[in-house]
Amino acid sequence: MKKFLNLLKTIYYYLKSSYKIWHVRQLQEDDLVYTTKTNVQIGVYPGRKPESPYDFIVKFREPNKRERTPAHVHLNVEMYVKHAYNPSLTLQLKEHILKMLTQIKPVNSFPPSLQFFKQEHVEPFKELDKVGEFTVEFLLVVTELMAIQEKTNYPEGSLTESLYKDFGVKDRFSVIQKAVLKRLR
């Protein structure tokens, strides 16, 4: 009997989250969280964690490309690409991100709003846009949204912060491996 009730509960949460995703997939321009200067649209969808009613999934769409879901590993590799180009400026960007991460609070509404990012935060790091796949503007917005997601779902969690603290301190392999292992869980 207990297994049957658990099955019903699972089906209920699956249907509920599937409906939310279907409903939000009708994203309109004003439903997006942010659009970068290069027209990359960054949005969110309701997540599937039944224990976290404000869970969300970050997605982005570059012009004329399919929608993708960023992962910690993507952001870490991008930081290493930028670090190879300009180590000191990338380490300053890291410090800016760590400062931002201390300001992030969990959310209790959907969709979330940016809590820290301002367009003027991009200017000091503009030089780093010359290399890599993502702009600094994109990195700052997506990192903030992923941090909000983490704080909302795991208030005591600190993977995002841990990865940025380790960047430039620990060897690349261990930092990227930590980000990859997070993706596999």
C-alpha positions in Angstrom: 0.0 0.0 0.0 2.8 2.4 0.9 4.5 1.8 -2.5 1.2 2.5 -4.3 0.8 5.8 -2.4 4.4 6.8 -3.2 3.7 6.0 -6.9 0.6 8.2 -6.8 2.6 11.0 -5.2 5.3 10.7 -7.8 2.8 10.8 -10.6 1.1 13.8 -9.1 4.4 15.8 -8.8 5.4 14.7 -12.3 2.1 15.9 -13.8 2.2 19.1 -11.8 5.7 20.0 -12.9 5.1 18.9 -16.5 2.1 21.2 -16.6 4.2 24.1 -15.3 6.9 23.4 -17.8 4.4 23.2 -20.7 2.7 26.4 -19.5 6.0 28.3 -19.2 7.3 27.0 -22.5 5.1 29.6 -24.1 7.7 32.2 -23.1 7.1 35.6 -24.4 9.6 38.5 -24.6 8.5 40.0 -21.3 8.7 36.6 -19.5 12.5 36.4 -20.1 14.7 37.2 -17.2 17.3 39.0 -19.3 18.5 39.6 -22.9 22.2 40.4 -23.4 23.5 43.1 -25.8 24.3 40.3 -28.2 20.7 39.2 -28.1 21.2 36.0 -26.1 17.9 35.4 -24.3 18.2 34.1 -20.8 15.1 32.7 -19.3 13.8 30.3 -16.6 11.4 27.4 -16.5 9.8 25.8 -13.4 11.9 23.1 -12.0 10.9 19.6 -11.0 11.9 19.4 -7.3 8.8 18.7 -5.3 10.5 19.7 -2.1 11.3 23.2 -3.6 8.2 24.9 -4.9 10.3 27.8 -6.4 12.8 25.6 -8.2 13.7 26.7 -11.7 15.9 25.8 -14.6 18.0 28.4 -16.4 18.0 28.2 -20.2 19.4 30.4 -22.9 19.0 30.9 -26.6 21.6 32.5 -28.9 20.2 34.1 -32.1 19.4 31.4 -34.7 20.4 28.5 -32.3 18.5 26.1 -30.2 17.8 26.6 -26.5 20.5 25.3 -24.2 20.9 24.7 -20.5 24.1 26.1 -19.0 26.0 24.0 -16.5 28.7 24.9 -13.9 31.3 23.1 -16.1 30.5 25.4 -19.1 31.1 28.5 -17.0 34.3 27.2 -15.4 35.8 26.2 -18.7 34.9 29.7 -20.0 36.7 31.3 -17.1 39.8 29.2 -17.9 39.7 30.4 -21.5 39.5 34.0 -20.3 42.2 33.4 -17.7 44.6 32.1 -20.4 44.0 35.4 -22.3 44.2 37.8 -19.4 44.9 36.2 -16.0 44.8 39.3 -13.8 41.5 40.7 -15.3 39.9 37.2 -15.0 40.9 37.0 -11.4 39.3 40.4 -10.8 36.2 39.0 -12.5 36.3 36.1 -10.1 36.5 38.4 -7.1 33.5 40.4 -8.5 31.5 37.1 -8.8 32.5 36.0 -5.3 31.3 39.4 -4.0 28.0 38.9 -5.9 27.6 35.4 -4.5 27.6 36.8 -0.9 24.6 39.0 -1.8 22.3 36.3 -3.2 19.2 35.3 -1.3 16.7 32.5 -2.0 13.5 33.4 -3.8 9.9 32.7 -3.0 8.3 33.6 -6.3 8.6 32.7 -10.0 10.2 33.9 -12.2 13.2 35.1 -10.2 14.7 38.5 -10.7 18.3 39.4 -10.8 19.4 40.6 -7.4 22.9 42.0 -8.0 23.7 42.4 -11.6 23.9 45.9 -13.2 25.0 46.7 -16.7 27.8 48.8 -15.4 29.4 45.7 -13.8 30.3 44.5 -17.3 32.4 47.5 -18.4 35.6 46.8 -16.4 35.8 43.3 -17.8 34.9 44.1 -21.5 38.4 43.1 -22.7 37.6 39.5 -21.8 34.8 39.4 -24.4 37.5 39.0 -27.1 37.9 35.3 -26.2 35.7 32.4 -25.4 32.1 31.5 -26.3 30.3 33.7 -23.8 30.5 37.4 -23.0 31.1 38.7 -19.5 27.6 40.0 -19.4 26.3 36.5 -20.1 28.6 35.0 -17.4 27.5 37.4 -14.8 23.8 37.0 -15.4 23.8 33.2 -15.7 26.1 32.7 -12.7 23.8 34.9 -10.7 20.7 32.9 -11.8 22.4 29.6 -11.0 23.4 30.9 -7.6 19.8 32.0 -6.9 18.6 28.6 -8.0 21.2 26.9 -5.7 20.2 29.2 -2.7 16.5 28.5 -3.3 16.9 24.7 -3.5 19.8 24.2 -1.1 19.9 27.2 1.3 23.1 25.8 2.9 24.6 24.8 -0.5 27.7 26.5 -1.9 28.8 24.6 -5.0 28.8 27.7 -7.1 30.8 29.7 -4.6 33.1 26.8 -4.0 33.9 26.5 -7.7 34.7 30.2 -7.9 36.8 30.1 -4.8 38.8 27.2 -6.2 39.3 28.9 -9.6 42.9 30.2 -9.9 43.9 28.5 -6.6 43.5 24.8 -7.2 44.5 23.1 -10.4 42.2 23.2 -13.4 41.5 19.4 -13.4 40.1 19.3 -9.8 37.9 22.4 -10.3 36.5 21.2 -13.6 36.1 17.6 -12.2 34.1 19.0 -9.3 31.8 20.9 -11.8 31.4 17.8 -14.0 30.6 15.5 -11.0 27.9 18.0 -9.9 26.4 17.7 -13.4 26.3 13.9 -13.2 24.4 13.8 -9.9 
